[in-house]
Amino acid sequence: MSGSIWGSDIWGTWWIWDGRLTSMLLQFFLLVGVISLRSALEDSDAAAKACAVLSIVGFY
């Protein structure tokens, strides 16, 4: 995710759609989604199952 910080000098732009940067961005969004889902559900068993399903779907 820090590629956009120093990428401005090298690429001439803040973001390029490089495969590595894009996959890290998607993984970051998946992590934020899992954390948000876990904290949004009150039932801990249901939250664990939902996070597990989201993680498996995000892995593929």
Distance bins in CASP14 RR format, pairs under 12 A and 6 or more apart:
PFRMAT RR
TARGET T0000
AUTHOR 0000-0000-0000
RMODE 2
METHOD distances of the structure
MODEL  1
1 7 0 0 0 0 0 1 0 0 0 0 0
1 15 0 0 0 0 0 1 0 0 0 0 0
1 20 0 0 0 0 0 1 0 0 0 0 0
1 21 1 0 0 1 0 0 0 0 0 0 0
1 22 0 0 0 0 0 1 0 0 0 0 0
1 23 0 0 0 0 0 1 0 0 0 0 0
1 24 1 0 1 0 0 0 0 0 0 0 0
1 25 1 0 0 1 0 0 0 0 0 0 0
1 26 0 0 0 0 0 1 0 0 0 0 0
1 27 0 0 0 0 1 0 0 0 0 0 0
1 28 1 0 0 1 0 0 0 0 0 0 0
1 29 0 0 0 0 0 1 0 0 0 0 0
1 31 0 0 0 0 0 1 0 0 0 0 0
1 32 0 0 0 0 0 1 0 0 0 0 0
2 8 0 0 0 0 0 1 0 0 0 0 0
2 14 0 0 0 0 0 1 0 0 0 0 0
2 20 0 0 0 0 0 1 0 0 0 0 0
2 21 0 0 0 0 1 0 0 0 0 0 0
2 24 0 0 0 0 1 0 0 0 0 0 0
2 25 0 0 0 0 0 1 0 0 0 0 0
2 28 0 0 0 0 0 1 0 0 0 0 0
3 9 0 0 0 0 0 1 0 0 0 0 0
3 10 0 0 0 0 1 0 0 0 0 0 0
3 11 0 0 0 0 1 0 0 0 0 0 0
3 13 0 0 0 0 0 1 0 0 0 0 0
3 14 0 0 0 0 1 0 0 0 0 0 0
3 15 0 0 0 0 1 0 0 0 0 0 0
3 16 0 0 0 0 1 0 0 0 0 0 0
3 18 0 0 0 0 1 0 0 0 0 0 0
3 20 0 0 0 0 1 0 0 0 0 0 0
3 21 1 0 0 1 0 0 0 0 0 0 0
3 22 0 0 0 0 0 1 0 0 0 0 0
3 24 0 0 0 0 1 0 0 0 0 0 0
3 25 0 0 0 0 0 1 0 0 0 0 0
4 10 0 0 0 0 0 1 0 0 0 0 0
4 11 0 0 0 0 1 0 0 0 0 0 0
4 12 0 0 0 0 0 1 0 0 0 0 0
4 13 0 0 0 0 1 0 0 0 0 0 0
4 14 1 0 1 0 0 0 0 0 0 0 0
4 15 1 0 1 0 0 0 0 0 0 0 0
4 16 0 0 0 0 1 0 0 0 0 0 0
4 17 0 0 0 0 0 1 0 0 0 0 0
4 18 0 0 0 0 0 1 0 0 0 0 0
4 21 1 0 0 1 0 0 0 0 0 0 0
4 22 0 0 0 0 0 1 0 0 0 0 0
4 24 0 0 0 0 0 1 0 0 0 0 0
4 25 0 0 0 0 1 0 0 0 0 0 0
4 28 0 0 0 0 0 1 0 0 0 0 0
5 11 0 0 0 0 0 1 0 0 0 0 0
5 14 0 0 0 0 1 0 0 0 0 0 0
5 15 0 0 0 0 0 1 0 0 0 0 0
5 21 0 0 0 0 0 1 0 0 0 0 0
6 12 0 0 0 0 0 1 0 0 0 0 0
6 14 0 0 0 0 0 1 0 0 0 0 0
6 21 0 0 0 0 0 1 0 0 0 0 0
7 13 1 0 0 1 0 0 0 0 0 0 0
7 14 1 0 0 1 0 0 0 0 0 0 0
7 15 0 0 0 0 1 0 0 0 0 0 0
7 16 0 0 0 0 1 0 0 0 0 0 0
7 18 0 0 0 0 0 1 0 0 0 0 0
7 21 0 0 0 0 1 0 0 0 0 0 0
8 14 1 0 1 0 0 0 0 0 0 0 0
8 15 0 0 0 0 1 0 0 0 0 0 0
8 16 0 0 0 0 0 1 0 0 0 0 0
10 16 0 0 0 0 1 0 0 0 0 0 0
10 18 0 0 0 0 0 1 0 0 0 0 0
11 17 0 0 0 0 0 1 0 0 0 0 0
11 18 0 0 0 0 1 0 0 0 0 0 0
11 21 0 0 0 0 0 1 0 0 0 0 0
13 21 0 0 0 0 0 1 0 0 0 0 0
14 21 0 0 0 0 0 1 0 0 0 0 0
15 21 1 0 0 1 0 0 0 0 0 0 0
15 22 0 0 0 0 1 0 0 0 0 0 0
15 24 0 0 0 0 0 1 0 0 0 0 0
15 25 0 0 0 0 1 0 0 0 0 0 0
16 22 0 0 0 0 1 0 0 0 0 0 0
16 25 0 0 0 0 0 1 0 0 0 0 0
17 23 0 0 0 0 0 1 0 0 0 0 0
17 25 0 0 0 0 1 0 0 0 0 0 0
17 26 0 0 0 0 0 1 0 0 0 0 0
18 24 0 0 0 0 1 0 0 0 0 0 0
18 25 0 0 0 0 0 1 0 0 0 0 0
19 25 0 0 0 0 1 0 0 0 0 0 0
19 26 0 0 0 0 1 0 0 0 0 0 0
19 27 0 0 0 0 0 1 0 0 0 0 0
20 26 0 0 0 0 0 1 0 0 0 0 0
20 27 0 0 0 0 0 1 0 0 0 0 0
21 27 0 0 0 0 0 1 0 0 0 0 0
21 28 0 0 0 0 0 1 0 0 0 0 0
22 28 0 0 0 0 0 1 0 0 0 0 0
22 29 0 0 0 0 0 1 0 0 0 0 0
23 29 0 0 0 0 0 1 0 0 0 0 0
23 30 0 0 0 0 0 1 0 0 0 0 0
23 58 0 0 0 0 0 1 0 0 0 0 0
24 30 0 0 0 0 0 1 0 0 0 0 0
24 31 0 0 0 0 0 1 0 0 0 0 0
25 31 0 0 0 0 0 1 0 0 0 0 0
25 32 0 0 0 0 0 1 0 0 0 0 0
26 32 0 0 0 0 0 1 0 0 0 0 0
26 33 0 0 0 0 0 1 0 0 0 0 0
26 58 0 0 0 0 1 0 0 0 0 0 0
26 59 0 0 0 0 0 1 0 0 0 0 0
27 33 0 0 0 0 0 1 0 0 0 0 0
27 34 0 0 0 0 0 1 0 0 0 0 0
27 55 0 0 0 0 0 1 0 0 0 0 0
27 58 0 0 0 0 1 0 0 0 0 0 0
27 59 0 0 0 0 1 0 0 0 0 0 0
28 34 0 0 0 0 0 1 0 0 0 0 0
28 35 0 0 0 0 0 1 0 0 0 0 0
29 35 0 0 0 0 0 1 0 0 0 0 0
29 36 0 0 0 0 0 1 0 0 0 0 0
29 54 0 0 0 0 0 1 0 0 0 0 0
29 58 0 0 0 0 1 0 0 0 0 0 0
30 36 0 0 0 0 0 1 0 0 0 0 0
30 37 0 0 0 0 0 1 0 0 0 0 0
30 51 0 0 0 0 0 1 0 0 0 0 0
30 54 1 0 0 1 0 0 0 0 0 0 0
30 55 1 0 0 1 0 0 0 0 0 0 0
30 56 0 0 0 0 0 1 0 0 0 0 0
30 57 0 0 0 0 1 0 0 0 0 0 0
30 58 1 0 1 0 0 0 0 0 0 0 0
30 59 0 0 0 0 1 0 0 0 0 0 0
30 60 0 0 0 0 0 1 0 0 0 0 0
31 37 0 0 0 0 0 1 0 0 0 0 0
31 38 0 0 0 0 0 1 0 0 0 0 0
31 51 0 0 0 0 0 1 0 0 0 0 0
31 54 0 0 0 0 0 1 0 0 0 0 0
31 55 0 0 0 0 1 0 0 0 0 0 0
31 58 0 0 0 0 0 1 0 0 0 0 0
32 38 0 0 0 0 0 1 0 0 0 0 0
32 39 0 0 0 0 0 1 0 0 0 0 0
32 54 0 0 0 0 0 1 0 0 0 0 0
33 39 0 0 0 0 1 0 0 0 0 0 0
33 40 0 0 0 0 1 0 0 0 0 0 0
33 50 0 0 0 0 0 1 0 0 0 0 0
33 51 0 0 0 0 1 0 0 0 0 0 0
33 54 1 0 0 1 0 0 0 0 0 0 0
33 55 0 0 0 0 1 0 0 0 0 0 0
33 57 0 0 0 0 0 1 0 0 0 0 0
33 58 0 0 0 0 0 1 0 0 0 0 0
34 40 0 0 0 0 0 1 0 0 0 0 0
34 41 0 0 0 0 0 1 0 0 0 0 0
34 47 0 0 0 0 1 0 0 0 0 0 0
34 48 0 0 0 0 0 1 0 0 0 0 0
34 50 0 0 0 0 1 0 0 0 0 0 0
34 51 1 0 1 0 0 0 0 0 0 0 0
34 52 0 0 0 0 1 0 0 0 0 0 0
34 53 0 0 0 0 0 1 0 0 0 0 0
34 54 1 0 1 0 0 0 0 0 0 0 0
34 55 1 0 0 1 0 0 0 0 0 0 0
34 56 0 0 0 0 0 1 0 0 0 0 0
34 57 0 0 0 0 0 1 0 0 0 0 0
34 58 0 0 0 0 1 0 0 0 0 0 0
34 59 0 0 0 0 0 1 0 0 0 0 0
35 41 0 0 0 0 0 1 0 0 0 0 0
35 47 0 0 0 0 0 1 0 0 0 0 0
35 51 0 0 0 0 1 0 0 0 0 0 0
35 54 0 0 0 0 0 1 0 0 0 0 0
35 55 0 0 0 0 0 1 0 0 0 0 0
36 47 0 0 0 0 0 1 0 0 0 0 0
36 50 0 0 0 0 0 1 0 0 0 0 0
36 51 0 0 0 0 1 0 0 0 0 0 0
36 54 0 0 0 0 1 0 0 0 0 0 0
37 46 0 0 0 0 0 1 0 0 0 0 0
37 47 1 0 0 1 0 0 0 0 0 0 0
37 48 0 0 0 0 0 1 0 0 0 0 0
37 49 0 0 0 0 0 1 0 0 0 0 0
37 50 1 0 1 0 0 0 0 0 0 0 0
37 51 1 0 1 0 0 0 0 0 0 0 0
37 52 0 0 0 0 0 1 0 0 0 0 0
37 53 0 0 0 0 1 0 0 0 0 0 0
37 54 1 0 0 1 0 0 0 0 0 0 0
37 55 0 0 0 0 1 0 0 0 0 0 0
37 57 0 0 0 0 0 1 0 0 0 0 0
38 44 0 0 0 0 1 0 0 0 0 0 0
38 45 0 0 0 0 0 1 0 0 0 0 0
38 46 0 0 0 0 0 1 0 0 0 0 0
38 47 1 0 1 0 0 0 0 0 0 0 0
38 48 1 0 0 1 0 0 0 0 0 0 0
38 49 0 0 0 0 0 1 0 0 0 0 0
38 50 0 0 0 0 1 0 0 0 0 0 0
38 51 1 0 1 0 0 0 0 0 0 0 0
38 52 0 0 0 0 0 1 0 0 0 0 0
38 54 0 0 0 0 1 0 0 0 0 0 0
38 55 0 0 0 0 0 1 0 0 0 0 0
39 47 0 0 0 0 1 0 0 0 0 0 0
39 50 0 0 0 0 0 1 0 0 0 0 0
39 51 0 0 0 0 0 1 0 0 0 0 0
40 46 0 0 0 0 0 1 0 0 0 0 0
40 47 1 0 0 1 0 0 0 0 0 0 0
40 50 0 0 0 0 1 0 0 0 0 0 0
40 51 0 0 0 0 0 1 0 0 0 0 0
40 54 0 0 0 0 0 1 0 0 0 0 0
41 47 1 1 0 0 0 0 0 0 0 0 0
41 48 0 0 0 0 1 0 0 0 0 0 0
41 49 0 0 0 0 1 0 0 0 0 0 0
41 50 1 0 0 1 0 0 0 0 0 0 0
41 51 0 0 0 0 1 0 0 0 0 0 0
41 54 0 0 0 0 0 1 0 0 0 0 0
42 50 0 0 0 0 0 1 0 0 0 0 0
43 49 0 0 0 0 1 0 0 0 0 0 0
43 50 0 0 0 0 1 0 0 0 0 0 0
44 50 0 0 0 0 0 1 0 0 0 0 0
44 51 0 0 0 0 0 1 0 0 0 0 0
45 51 0 0 0 0 0 1 0 0 0 0 0
45 52 0 0 0 0 0 1 0 0 0 0 0
46 52 0 0 0 0 0 1 0 0 0 0 0
46 53 0 0 0 0 0 1 0 0 0 0 0
47 53 0 0 0 0 0 1 0 0 0 0 0
47 54 0 0 0 0 0 1 0 0 0 0 0
48 54 0 0 0 0 0 1 0 0 0 0 0
48 55 0 0 0 0 0 1 0 0 0 0 0
49 55 0 0 0 0 0 1 0 0 0 0 0
49 56 0 0 0 0 0 1 0 0 0 0 0
50 56 0 0 0 0 0 1 0 0 0 0 0
50 57 0 0 0 0 0 1 0 0 0 0 0
51 57 0 0 0 0 0 1 0 0 0 0 0
51 58 0 0 0 0 0 1 0 0 0 0 0
52 58 0 0 0 0 0 1 0 0 0 0 0
52 59 0 0 0 0 0 1 0 0 0 0 0
53 59 0 0 0 0 0 1 0 0 0 0 0
53 60 0 0 0 0 0 1 0 0 0 0 0
54 60 0 0 0 0 0 1 0 0 0 0 0
END
